Amino acid sequence: MKKRSSEFLNAMAAYDADDETLALALMEQCAKSGDPSACFLAALWYRDGVGAPASPDRSAHWLTRFQELAENGDVEAQWQLGQHFRFGNLLPLDIARANYWLERAAEGGHGEAQHHLAWFYERGQYGYPVDKEAAESWYQSAFKLENPETIYLFALRQFNDGRPTDSALELLRKAGDLGFGQANDVLQSITH
């Protein structure tokens, strides 16, 4: 996941403080700088009338900007666009388009997209066939990019008879250090 700018965090802090007008103004500044999450939130807030009267035109403007970022190769925008099509968030539910953007993001080097694509191949979800080789290949790619969820998965693979090996503990620590809270929960349950 992309690290958020201080401007984005300030916009979210204003939103959390119920200063929706300031939140929208700050979010639009982030969106203008090409932050895909900011573009999406600006579109959503204009649709819902958060911080300003509802404006379908402004909502469409930021949604178009979001899609342009994806089309121009921004892998974070590609990943997010795929997720929004997958779950019908502000965009129509469209699994084929979701898969298209997921694959573009994964091929572009987005670790979280690689992890999810691997999972879908492993489980045969969202129109993907069960393909263990493709799944493992995408997991390996995500692991090399240090995707925390993939590192966690690889840690679990290192358990022996339900007990963590030294390499499992090392991977759990790494996943936790990278922000994957579930790894810290497992570590805590093992050490206490």
Secondary structure, 3 states (H helix, E strand, C coil): CCCCCHHHHHHHHHHHCCCHHHHHHHHHHHHHCCCHHHHHHHHHHHHHCCCCCCCHHHHHHHHHHHHHHHHCCCHHHHHHHHHHHHHCCCCCCCHHHHHHHHHHHHHCCCHHHHHHHHHHHHHCCCCCCCCHHHHHHHHHHHHHCCCHHHHHHHHHHCCECCECCHHHHHHHHHHHHCCCHHHHHHHHHHHC
